């Protein structure tokens, strides 16, 4: 994992092609009479890291990941909550490889996308985007790159749609469009093959023959923008996150002040076990407090009355399954720990 600067020199952006092909989306500043740009993408940073040392074919593939904060200028009319913002964090990676490794590396990314999206229960559609008008490189490079991506998709048996002319300016790409519970789709993950940047930045590795060769570069994100992914997740679950994801997993309620200390003991046991819990100790009616917790989509509510206190139990209420009866605290804790560990989805909401 690497971390590269937010602000980089104009000459770097000219070399990467962003200056000619992406300028309208970038922010600029002047420092000591020199032009700088705030990074709209993490690629040039990763390239500089690659260039810090000599690479042998034995070192490749080299996978550099960066949770990179990028800024892109968007017209204010198209900004929309967390869905479209001007600054966001990408779960970015740049993979430098031998031409013979393209298929395996792209396949690896496709498998990773599948694994990550499945955890949340998302279905997704795949699109292959080809050469746009405003782009760099030869037709031959574009054809080779596009064929390599199609080949990796075919190898995984994935069906996909072709988007003519929708590739990045430096190479063709595979896009993954998530389908949320309302049937809307969101473009999140991408894998972009790139023969151009290695050329522009004169990247090399020493081959088996002892000579210098040009590596191929892959740009990939899985979630895309972390902020946007959280927005999509929130809408997908309509706020009712599965227990393992819920910011508050359990809320504890004493019925009267007399059980407040017991409720706090329950809370600290939960917290010690790493469960995200709170206790509602306000002097309000229990029905009112439960209604509030329901509205906040807290998965589990534990009511601790006189009877539970003397028996060392908790009365469990689930936001979707309702009243589940009283169980010993230890039993509730091992159940919820298993639910969290298995990243179970909540079918009841
Ligand atoms: Zn990149």
Boltz pocket constraint, residues with backbone or C-beta under 6 A from the ligand:
constraints:
  - pocket:
      binder: B
      contacts: [[A, 41], [A, 42], [A, 43], [A, 93], [A, 94], [A, 219], [A, 220]]
      max_distance: 6.0
